[in-house]
């Protein structure tokens, strides 16, 4: 059986042996009893390329040099060095235990805890602080009860440094994946854990308070003495169990064998190259917890196949990706066998080989599913991310009254908080509950309350605010304003008084518009984008859209409570109150307008508005239909909106058109209706036009015709317009990924007289906005 596996494994390399100008060294590694040894490091010291043996002890290593030294090492065994050349083909290597008389407890008087602390302090001396290029191969496999459900392989270029201030840059060279069964369970891999990169976070103050650390008998690695420490949590319910291997001479970390309780377990091996140590391989198991108590373990093997100390950005291969990307979304090369034959990798074991044989047997009677073929523009659009963690904040020359700047900043904060919740809850159910709690009890109520508070503040009314859904029915959003103050408000500025009825709807519309235009920019067939959409956008989009249907028109008649006047909501039953004041502008202020208070004509108008509000369901993104194709290189999407406004109603149709996968255009049609007639408006927005290197501009213009003096019953009209631009200067460009960290934003808006959802002001207004966007 072993011989058959050995032959099949090496058949993966048959074609490349004939076509590539390089040589393959093949071998099997056994222990002193002749049993196969997995995960043994095999490294060429001159070429600085390597691999590890698979579960069957088999390895294959490709190199292009003439003469090199092959180093075979494993913890507790004698390191073997074999001179190889172009004539070396097949090796059979038997490892022997290293016989040592080390005293396990002689550590110059240091306790085990003190030794671990010293090793952490020595990381800057033992691990390279300057950036280096590491080529890596990773395999994920979802294996449950001896059934292989899924396998994914990918080759990476990683720019890394063991300086804690350096952010690793990952580049995907190639990947492929196989789903062997019909099981579609969502699984994530454990990834390649470089423990030393985050050693101070793993072994932090809390760890030392809650764990016991003791010495175990010493061992060796690469024929050098190694101390072995054992960690065990004092609280048996949580903590880190495992062993830590530290080189005696340099106090460099050599190996971690850790079990993070029910989350995952990982084995990490490091090798000495010159005077520094580097990650060589990782074996990890991450336990994916599915509904109904099911657990699907995902096993990960990561192998460093090359270390390059001196390199330039042009030497880096692949597409820049983020650490948490689901790599299955990228274009796979399942049938591009030549690359995988030529690439140094961990050879497949017998379980994988059997699954692959059955997989390809099922494919023989049908055509292979072709890999998606994309041109450069299509590939760029496909990989463009919907959300890269960032914080974008704007302030205005009219700071306390700028509705647009507030909604821009609040939208960005919402995205970032949702991202933090997703990232910090490893299990899907608690993460989903946290998102739902935030997006129902905290975020929309805060947006509604702040919209009203800012608007009242503009009108010099100082109201109390309760910006959450918690205790909502005991304390309204806005309170501490008596009937006299509200009556004065109505007499002083009737239009703003009417706008106060609708400002919540305006804010929800503006924030849903910001979400929809972000969705219009990207390709949601990318699974990373679909995941970001569902977790970071969809819940809030649904909430905002539905509340603009339910809140003004569909809530049941609510009675005032027995609380004192200043603790009552300022307006109860907004839809009926808005309707009553439209038809009867001289009506005195009332906190509560019941349905029986409306005339027959007003009731018909209210019911009609209720039905029109269902247009707010007209957003395809709510139903996971993000974009529609217009041929190979063009696409579009749209949304429909209905809003009550101070002089009647607004119907809006937003259309976004993507040209050549790069340039986004927005066209916005509006109809304003009062009691007598319909008026029209149109807007256009051109997104992210590059002016010159690092400088981009987004421009917009709007024209409208609206009722004269915003009167509900007038037939006369006036014309107005708005122009605006936002300039973005992108800076702090990463030398490896090419992505910028910081953007400086500068914009202006000028509008004539007229109503706009994005602005508090009904009259002429000009403001300047400044801000920044920080990409994390």
DRENKOLPA-959961 format. One line per 3 residues: their letters; for each residue y, x, z of C-alpha. Coordinates in steps of 0.1 Angstrom, whole numbers, plus 5000, padded with zeros to 4 digits. Each point is the difference from the previous one (the first is absolute). Layout:
BEGIN
A) Y X Z ~ ...
***
This chain:
BEGIN
XXX) 5000 5000 5000 ~ 5024 5028 5009 ~ 4993 5018 4968
XXX) 5008 4967 4980 ~ 5033 4995 5019 ~ 5009 5037 4993
XXX) 4994 4996 4963 ~ 5019 4967 4997 ~ 5029 5014 5020
XXX) 5004 5029 4977 ~ 4997 4978 4969 ~ 5035 4989 5009
XXX) 5011 5034 4989 ~ 4980 5004 4968 ~ 5027 4992 4975
XXX) 5027 5021 5016 ~ 4978 5031 5001 ~ 5001 5000 4962
XXX) 5037 4991 4996 ~ 5019 5017 5028 ~ 5007 5037 5004
XXX) 4987 5002 5035 ~ 4968 5006 5018 ~ 4980 4977 5024
XXX) 4982 5013 5030 ~ 4973 4977 5012 ~ 4981 5001 5033
XXX) 4982 4984 5028 ~ 5005 5007 5037 ~ 4974 4996 5027
XXX) 4998 5008 5037 ~ 4976 5024 5016 ~ 4972 4973 4998
XXX) 5006 4993 4963 ~ 5017 4967 5005 ~ 5031 4992 4978
XXX) 5033 5007 5016 ~ 5029 4977 4991 ~ 5037 5008 5002
XXX) 4997 5038 4999 ~ 5031 5017 4988 ~ 4996 5020 4968
XXX) 5031 5020 4991 ~ 5009 5027 4975 ~ 5022 5024 5019
XXX) 5018 5016 4970 ~ 5005 4968 4979 ~ 5007 4980 5032
XXX) 4981 4970 4987 ~ 4972 4982 5017 ~ 4978 4970 5007
XXX) 4974 4988 5025 ~ 4964 4991 4998 ~ 4990 4963 4998
XXX) 4976 4981 5022 ~ 4971 5016 4981 ~ 5013 5035 5005
XXX) 5010 5004 4963 ~ 5032 5015 4987 ~ 5016 5010 4967
XXX) 5031 5021 4997 ~ 5019 5008 4968 ~ 5021 5031 4997
XXX) 5015 5021 4972 ~ 4999 5035 5014 ~ 4976 5028 4992
XXX) 4991 5012 5035 ~ 5007 4983 5033 ~ 4986 4997 5035
XXX) 4984 4967 5010 ~ 5004 4993 5038 ~ 4976 4974 5015
XXX) 5009 4990 5035 ~ 4991 4973 5026 ~ 5007 4997 5037
XXX) 4973 5018 5021 ~ 4985 5018 4970 ~ 5003 5035 4986
XXX) 5025 5001 4971 ~ 4985 5013 4968 ~ 5019 5018 4973
XXX) 4985 5003 4965 ~ 5016 5018 4971 ~ 4999 4978 4969
XXX) 5009 5004 4964 ~ 4996 4983 4966 ~ 4963 5006 5001
XXX) 4995 4982 5034 ~ 4986 4966 4994 ~ 4977 4987 5027
XXX) 4999 5009 5036 ~ 4977 4990 5029 ~ 5017 5008 5033
XXX) 4983 4998 5034 ~ 5024 5000 5029 ~ 4991 5017 5033
XXX) 5013 4991 5034 ~ 5024 5026 5014 ~ 4985 5016 5031
XXX) 5027 5005 5026 ~ 5002 5009 5037 ~ 5035 4986 5005
XXX) 5009 4989 5035 ~ 5012 4964 4996 ~ 5023 5000 5030
XXX) 5018 5033 4997 ~ 5034 4991 4987 ~ 5023 5024 5017
XXX) 5004 4976 5029 ~ 5013 4971 4979 ~ 4988 4964 5005
XXX) 4987 4980 4971 ~ 5032 4980 4999 ~ 5022 5031 5001
XXX) 4980 5015 4971 ~ 5005 4969 4979 ~ 5038 5001 5008
XXX) 5001 5037 4990 ~ 4982 4992 4967 ~ 5026 4973 4992
XXX) 5028 5025 5007 ~ 4983 5025 4977 ~ 4999 4976 4970
XXX) 5032 5015 4984 ~ 4984 5035 5001 ~ 4966 4990 4988
XXX) 5008 4974 4973 ~ 5023 5006 4970 ~ 5035 4988 5005
XXX) 5012 5005 4964 ~ 4990 4974 4974 ~ 4968 5006 4981
XXX) 4982 4980 4973 ~ 4966 4987 5010 ~ 4976 4984 4975
XXX) 4977 4975 5015 ~ 4972 4976 4992 ~ 4994 4969 5020
XXX) 4972 4974 4999 ~ 5000 4966 5018 ~ 4969 4979 5002
XXX) 4994 4967 5017 ~ 4965 5001 5013 ~ 4985 4972 5020
XXX) 4963 4998 5010 ~ 4990 5025 4974 ~ 5018 4980 4973
XXX) 5028 5018 4981 ~ 5027 4973 4992 ~ 5028 5022 4987
XXX) 5007 5036 4991 ~ 5033 5017 4991 ~ 5006 5036 4990
XXX) 5033 5017 4994 ~ 5014 5034 4994 ~ 5033 5009 5017
XXX) 5027 5027 4999 ~ 5016 5002 5035 ~ 5031 5020 5008
XXX) 4995 5007 5037 ~ 5014 5021 5029 ~ 4990 5001 5036
XXX) 5036 4999 5010 ~ 5004 4966 5017 ~ 5034 4994 4983
XXX) 4984 5002 4965 ~ 4988 4968 4984 ~ 4969 5004 4979
XXX) 5003 4990 4964 ~ 4969 4985 4984 ~ 4993 4998 4962
XXX) 4972 4981 4985 ~ 4983 5020 4972 ~ 4972 4976 4992
XXX) 4980 4973 5016 ~ 4971 4977 4992 ~ 4982 4972 5020
XXX) 4969 4980 4999 ~ 4992 4967 5016 ~ 4963 4998 5002
XXX) 4996 4965 5015 ~ 5017 4967 4998 ~ 5014 5005 5035
XXX) 5038 4999 4997 ~ 5008 5009 5037 ~ 5033 5017 5004
XXX) 4992 5035 5012 ~ 5022 5031 5006 ~ 4988 5036 5003
XXX) 5005 5023 5029 ~ 5018 5025 4978 ~ 5001 5037 5004
XXX) 5010 5007 5036 ~ 5017 5034 5004 ~ 5001 4998 5038
XXX) 5020 5032 5004 ~ 5029 4984 4979 ~ 5004 4975 5029
XXX) 4984 5019 5029 ~ 5030 4994 5023 ~ 4997 4962 4994
XXX) 4962 4999 5006 ~ 5000 5023 5030 ~ 5032 4987 5016
XXX) 5011 4995 5036 ~ 4981 4967 5002 ~ 4969 5017 4988
XXX) 5001 5027 5027 ~ 5007 4973 5027 ~ 4970 4978 4990
XXX) 4973 5025 4989 ~ 4978 5026 5017 ~ 4995 5033 4981
XXX) 4973 5024 5008 ~ 4983 5030 4985 ~ 4966 4999 4982
XXX) 4980 5030 4990 ~ 5017 5021 4974 ~ 4989 5004 4964
XXX) 5011 5019 4969 ~ 5016 4993 4966 ~ 5002 5026 4972
XXX) 4983 5024 5025 ~ 5029 4997 5024 ~ 4997 4986 5036
XXX) 5013 4965 5004 ~ 5007 4980 5032 ~ 4988 4965 5002
XXX) 5019 4974 5020 ~ 4988 4965 5007 ~ 5025 4970 5004
XXX) 4990 4968 5018 ~ 5023 4971 5010 ~ 5003 4991 5037
XXX) 5002 4964 4989 ~ 4967 4994 4982 ~ 5015 4971 4980
XXX) 5024 5021 4980 ~ 5008 5035 4991 ~ 4986 5030 4980
XXX) 4965 5013 5005 ~ 4990 5032 4982 ~ 5000 5038 4997
XXX) 5028 5024 4991 ~ 4991 5035 4986 ~ 5025 5028 5005
XXX) 4998 5036 4987 ~ 4998 5023 5030 ~ 5021 5028 4986
XXX) 5029 4981 4983 ~ 4997 4967 5019 ~ 5000 4982 4966
XXX) 4984 4966 4996 ~ 4968 5004 4981 ~ 4985 4965 5002
XXX) 5005 4965 5015 ~ 4971 4976 5005 ~ 5017 4970 5015
XXX) 4991 4963 5006 ~ 5030 4977 5003 ~ 4979 4973 5017
XXX) 4995 4969 4978 ~ 5026 5010 4974 ~ 4986 5031 4982
XXX) 4984 5033 5005 ~ 5008 5032 4981 ~ 4987 5036 4996
XXX) 5027 5024 4987 ~ 4992 5036 4990 ~ 5025 5029 4995
XXX) 4995 5034 4983 ~ 5018 5033 5004 ~ 5015 5013 4968
XXX) 5018 5033 5006 ~ 5018 4997 5033 ~ 5004 4962 4999
XXX) 4978 4969 5004 ~ 4998 4971 4976 ~ 4982 4966 4999
XXX) 4968 5003 4981 ~ 4981 4967 5003 ~ 5000 4967 5019
XXX) 4972 4975 5006 ~ 5012 4967 5015 ~ 4989 4965 5006
XXX) 5025 4972 5003 ~ 4987 4966 5013 ~ 5015 4971 4980
XXX) 4999 4969 5020 ~ 4995 4969 4979 ~ 5002 4963 5010
XXX) 4972 4985 5021 ~ 4993 5033 5017 ~ 4987 5019 4970
XXX) 5006 5038 4999 ~ 4999 5020 4968 ~ 5000 5037 5006
XXX) 5018 5021 4973 ~ 4989 5036 4999 ~ 5024 5026 4987
XXX) 4994 5036 4989 ~ 5030 5022 4991 ~ 4995 5035 4986
XXX) 5027 5026 4994 ~ 4991 5015 4966 ~ 5028 5025 4996
XXX) 5029 5016 5020 ~ 5030 5013 4980 ~ 5026 5018 5020
XXX) 5025 5008 4973 ~ 5008 4971 4978 ~ 5029 4982 4983
XXX) 5006 4962 4995 ~ 4987 5004 4964 ~ 4966 5010 5014
XXX) 4995 4967 5017 ~ 4978 4975 4982 ~ 4999 4962 5003
XXX) 5021 4970 5010 ~ 5019 5000 5033 ~ 4985 4975 5024
XXX) 5005 4990 5036 ~ 4975 5007 5027 ~ 4991 4963 5005
XXX) 4996 4991 4963 ~ 4969 4982 4990 ~ 4989 5024 4973
XXX) 4978 4974 4984 ~ 5031 4985 4984 ~ 5008 5030 4979
XXX) 4985 5003 4965 ~ 4963 5010 5006 ~ 4980 5023 4978
XXX) 4966 4986 5008 ~ 4986 5011 4966 ~ 5020 5032 4997
XXX) 4970 5021 5010 ~ 5013 5033 4986 ~ 5026 5003 5027
XXX) 4975 4994 5028 ~ 4976 5024 4985 ~ 5026 5028 4999
XXX) 5015 4993 5034 ~ 4987 5017 5031 ~ 4989 4972 5023
XXX) 4974 4989 5026 ~ 4969 4992 4980 ~ 4986 4965 5004
XXX) 4971 4995 5024 ~ 4969 4980 4994 ~ 5015 4967 5012
XXX) 5028 5003 4975 ~ 4978 5011 4972 ~ 4977 4970 5004
XXX) 5030 4976 5001 ~ 5015 5017 4969 ~ 4966 4997 4981
XXX) 4998 4963 5008 ~ 5037 4995 4992 ~ 4997 5016 4965
XXX) 4967 4982 4994 ~ 5019 4967 5004 ~ 5025 5012 4975
XXX) 4976 5009 4973 ~ 4997 4965 4986 ~ 5038 4995 4999
XXX) 5029 5020 4988 ~ 5018 5022 5025 ~ 5031 4985 5014
XXX) 5028 5021 4984 ~ 5025 5019 5021 ~ 5034 4984 4996
XXX) 5019 5020 4974 ~ 5037 5002 5007 ~ 5027 5019 4983
XXX) 5025 5021 5020 ~ 5024 4971 5006 ~ 4972 4976 5011
XXX) 4985 5026 5023 ~ 5034 5007 5016 ~ 5006 4963 5005
XXX) 4965 4995 5014 ~ 5004 5027 5026 ~ 5035 4990 5011
XXX) 4998 4989 5036 ~ 5013 4966 5012 ~ 5008 5015 5034
XXX) 5005 5035 5012 ~ 5009 5000 5037 ~ 5038 5001 5001
XXX) 5030 4987 5019 ~ 5030 4989 4980 ~ 5031 4990 5019
XXX) 5034 4988 4987 ~ 5034 4995 5016 ~ 5031 4985 4985
XXX) 5037 5002 5000 ~ 4998 4964 5013 ~ 4972 5010 5024
XXX) 4999 4969 5023 ~ 5002 4975 4971 ~ 4979 5016 4972
XXX) 4970 4978 4996 ~ 4986 5021 4971 ~ 5000 5033 5020
XXX) 4984 4982 5030 ~ 4971 4986 4979 ~ 4994 5033 4982
XXX) 4997 5018 5033 ~ 4980 4973 5017 ~ 4976 4999 4970
XXX) 4994 5037 5002 ~ 4994 4999 5038 ~ 4975 4972 4995
XXX) 4981 5021 4974 ~ 4999 5030 5022 ~ 4989 4982 5032
XXX) 4972 4982 4980 ~ 4990 5034 4987 ~ 4998 5014 5035
XXX) 4979 4971 5012 ~ 4975 5004 4971 ~ 4998 5038 5006
XXX) 4995 4999 5037 ~ 4974 4972 5002 ~ 4968 5016 4986
XXX) 4980 4968 5003 ~ 5010 4972 4975 ~ 4999 4970 5024
XXX) 5024 5014 5026 ~ 5022 5013 4972 ~ 5001 4966 4983
XXX) 5008 4983 5033 ~ 5028 5024 5007 ~ 5015 4994 4966
XXX) 4998 4963 5003 ~ 5016 5001 5035 ~ 5029 5021 4987
XXX) 5005 4980 4968 ~ 5000 4967 5017 ~ 5013 5004 5036
XXX) 5024 5029 4995 ~ 5012 5008 4965 ~ 5011 4967 4983
XXX) 5015 4986 5032 ~ 5020 5031 5005 ~ 5012 4998 4964
XXX) 5010 4964 5004 ~ 5017 5006 5033 ~ 5019 5030 4988
XXX) 5011 4982 4968 ~ 5015 4972 5021 ~ 5015 5023 5026
XXX) 5017 5022 4975 ~ 5014 4970 4982 ~ 5013 4984 5032
XXX) 5015 5034 5010 ~ 5018 5000 4966 ~ 5015 4967 5010
XXX) 5010 5013 5035 ~ 4974 4980 5019 ~ 4981 5019 5027
XXX) 4966 4984 5003 ~ 4969 5010 5021 ~ 4970 5010 4980
XXX) 4962 4998 5005 ~ 4986 5020 4970 ~ 4963 4994 5005
XXX) 4975 4971 4997 ~ 4988 5006 5036 ~ 5014 4974 5023
XXX) 5015 4984 4969 ~ 5000 4964 5012 ~ 5015 5009 5033
XXX) 5028 5021 4986 ~ 5013 4994 4965 ~ 5010 5028 4976
XXX) 5037 4993 5005 ~ 5015 4985 5031 ~ 5029 5002 5025
XXX) 5024 4982 4977 ~ 5013 4966 5011 ~ 5008 4970 4978
XXX) 5037 5006 5001 ~ 4997 5035 4986 ~ 4977 4987 4972
XXX) 5024 4972 4992 ~ 5029 5025 4998 ~ 4978 5022 4977
XXX) 4995 4970 4977 ~ 5037 4991 4999 ~ 5011 5037 4995
XXX) 4976 5008 4972 ~ 4979 4972 4987 ~ 4983 5021 4973
XXX) 4988 5026 5025 ~ 4989 4972 5023 ~ 4979 4987 4971
XXX) 4988 5035 4992 ~ 4988 5003 5036 ~ 4975 4972 4992
XXX) 4985 5021 4972 ~ 5005 5036 5010 ~ 4964 5003 5012
XXX) 4988 4989 4966 ~ 5023 5025 4983 ~ 4987 5029 5022
XXX) 4963 4991 4993 ~ 5008 4997 4963 ~ 5017 5035 4999
XXX) 4971 5016 5019 ~ 4973 4984 4978 ~ 5021 5011 4969
XXX) 4999 5036 5013 ~ 4962 4998 5004 ~ 4995 4985 4965
XXX) 5021 5026 4982 ~ 4980 5027 5017 ~ 4968 4984 4988
XXX) 5013 4997 4965 ~ 5003 5038 4998 ~ 4964 5010 5005
XXX) 4965 4994 4986 ~ 4980 4981 5026 ~ 4967 5007 4983
XXX) 5002 5033 5020 ~ 4980 4992 5031 ~ 5024 5020 5022
XXX) 5028 4977 4988 ~ 4979 4969 5006 ~ 4992 5011 5035
XXX) 5037 5007 5007 ~ 5009 4967 4985 ~ 4976 4980 5022
XXX) 5007 5019 5032 ~ 5037 5007 4997 ~ 5015 4973 4977
XXX) 4980 4969 4995 ~ 5000 4986 5035 ~ 5038 5002 5002
XXX) 5005 4987 4965 ~ 4979 4970 5007 ~ 5018 4994 5033
XXX) 5035 5002 4984 ~ 4991 4978 4971 ~ 4982 4974 5021
XXX) 5028 4998 5026 ~ 5025 4992 4972 ~ 4978 4970 4994
XXX) 4991 4989 5035 ~ 5030 5009 5021 ~ 5028 4980 4984
XXX) 4982 4970 4986 ~ 4965 4995 5014 ~ 5003 5003 5038
XXX) 4995 4969 5019 ~ 5030 4983 5017 ~ 5007 5020 5032
XXX) 5017 4985 5030 ~ 5025 5020 5021 ~ 4987 5012 5033
XXX) 5015 4994 5034 ~ 5015 5034 5002 ~ 5038 5004 5004
XXX) 5021 4999 4969 ~ 5005 5038 4996 ~ 4962 5006 5000
XXX) 4992 4975 4973 ~ 4994 5012 4964 ~ 5033 5000 4980
XXX) 4985 4979 4972 ~ 4968 4979 5003 ~ 4983 4987 4968
XXX) 5020 5022 4976 ~ 4990 4982 4969 ~ 5012 4966 5011
XXX) 5032 5014 5015 ~ 5007 5019 4968 ~ 4994 4968 4980
XXX) 5022 4979 5022 ~ 5030 5024 4999 ~ 4997 5003 4962
XXX) 5004 4963 4995 ~ 5025 4995 5028 ~ 5022 5031 5003
XXX) 5022 4984 5026 ~ 4971 4993 5023 ~ 5004 5014 5036
XXX) 4978 5028 5011 ~ 4966 4989 5013 ~ 4973 5023 5013
XXX) 4973 4975 4990 ~ 4999 4977 4970 ~ 4970 4977 5000
XXX) 4984 4985 4969 ~ 5013 4965 5009 ~ 5035 5014 5001
XXX) 4998 5006 4962 ~ 5010 4973 4975 ~ 4975 4989 4974
XXX) 5017 5022 4974 ~ 5000 5030 5024 ~ 4963 4995 5008
XXX) 4991 4999 4963 ~ 5020 5033 4995 ~ 4982 5015 5029
XXX) 4966 4991 4988 ~ 5009 5013 4965 ~ 5011 5033 5016
XXX) 4967 5001 5019 ~ 4980 4998 4968 ~ 5022 5026 4982
XXX) 4994 5024 5029 ~ 4964 5003 4988 ~ 5014 5022 4972
XXX) 4999 5027 5026 ~ 4963 5001 4994 ~ 5007 5013 4965
XXX) 4995 5036 5007 ~ 4969 5014 4983 ~ 4999 5029 5024
XXX) 4991 4975 5028 ~ 4969 4992 4980 ~ 4991 5036 4992
XXX) 5013 4998 4964 ~ 5025 5028 5001 ~ 5006 5007 4963
XXX) 4993 4986 4965 ~ 4993 5022 4970 ~ 5022 4999 4969
XXX) 4979 5024 4980 ~ 4989 5036 5006 ~ 5032 5013 5015
XXX) 5020 4970 5013 ~ 4996 4975 5027 ~ 5020 4974 5020
XXX) 5000 4979 5031 ~ 5021 4972 5014 ~ 5008 4978 5030
XXX) 5016 4966 5006 ~ 5023 4991 5028 ~ 5018 4969 5014
XXX) 5027 5004 5027 ~ 5023 4975 5017 ~ 5036 5013 4997
XXX) 5034 4990 5015 ~ 5009 4978 4970 ~ 4966 4987 4989
XXX) 4970 5019 4987 ~ 4990 5032 4981 ~ 4970 5004 4977
XXX) 4992 5036 4991 ~ 4976 5016 4976 ~ 4995 5037 5003
XXX) 4983 5019 4972 ~ 4991 5037 5001 ~ 4990 5018 4968
XXX) 4984 5034 5000 ~ 5006 5021 4969 ~ 4977 5029 4991
XXX) 4986 5001 5035 ~ 5032 5016 5012 ~ 5031 4980 4997
XXX) 5004 4968 5020 ~ 5025 4973 4990 ~ 5008 4969 5019
XXX) 5015 4968 4986 ~ 5009 4972 5024 ~ 5009 4964 4989
XXX) 5017 4976 5024 ~ 5009 4964 5000 ~ 5024 4987 5026
XXX) 5000 4962 5006 ~ 5023 4978 5019 ~ 5000 4962 5000
XXX) 5016 4996 4966 ~ 4988 5028 4977 ~ 4982 5033 4995
XXX) 5017 5034 4996 ~ 4984 5032 4988 ~ 4999 5037 5007
XXX) 4982 5031 4987 ~ 4994 5035 5014 ~ 4986 5033 4987
XXX) 4988 5031 5019 ~ 4989 5033 4986 ~ 4979 5020 5024
XXX) 4999 5038 5007 ~ 5016 5015 4968 ~ 5000 5038 5002
XXX) 5035 5013 4994 ~ 4991 5037 5004 ~ 4977 5021 5021
XXX) 4994 4983 5034 ~ 5027 4973 4994 ~ 4990 4964 4993
XXX) 5020 4968 4998 ~ 4991 4963 5003 ~ 5026 4977 4985
XXX) 5004 4962 5001 ~ 5024 4974 4987 ~ 5002 4962 5006
XXX) 5021 4972 4985 ~ 5002 4964 5012 ~ 5016 4967 4997
XXX) 5002 4981 5032 ~ 5017 4967 5013 ~ 5037 5003 5006
XXX) 5008 5005 5037 ~ 4962 4997 5006 ~ 5003 4963 5001
XXX) 4969 4978 5000 ~ 5015 4973 4979 ~ 5023 5019 4976
XXX) 4994 5003 4962 ~ 5025 5029 4996 ~ 4988 5036 5001
XXX) 5011 5036 5002 ~ 4985 5033 4986 ~ 4992 5030 5020
XXX) 4981 5033 4998 ~ 4987 5029 5021 ~ 4993 5036 4990
XXX) 4982 5026 5021 ~ 4984 5034 4998 ~ 4979 5021 5023
XXX) 4997 5038 4994 ~ 4971 5019 5015 ~ 5000 5038 5002
XXX) 4965 5014 5008 ~ 4998 5032 5018 ~ 4978 5023 5022
XXX) 4974 5002 4972 ~ 4966 5012 5010 ~ 4992 5032 4981
XXX) 4963 4990 4996 ~ 4999 4963 4995 ~ 5034 4996 4984
XXX) 5008 4970 5022 ~ 5033 4997 5018 ~ 5003 4994 5037
XXX) 5036 4987 5002 ~ 5021 4978 4979 ~ 5037 4994 5005
XXX) 5011 4965 4990 ~ 5035 4990 4990 ~ 5010 4966 4985
XXX) 5027 4974 4995 ~ 5002 4963 4994 ~ 5029 4980 4988
XXX) 4999 4962 4997 ~ 5026 4974 4992 ~ 5001 4966 5016
XXX) 4965 4984 5000 ~ 4968 4994 5019 ~ 4972 5027 5000
XXX) 4970 5000 5023 ~ 5004 5037 5005 ~ 5036 4997 5014
XXX) 5015 4983 5030 ~ 5033 4996 4981 ~ 5009 4971 4979
XXX) 5034 5015 4990 ~ 5008 5033 4983 ~ 4983 5030 5016
XXX) 4996 5038 4994 ~ 4979 5023 5021 ~ 4986 5035 4998
XXX) 4965 5008 5013 ~ 4986 5034 5011 ~ 4966 5008 5013
XXX) 4969 5021 4997 ~ 4963 4998 4993 ~ 4976 5024 5019
XX) 4965 5003 4985 ~ 4975 5009 5027
***
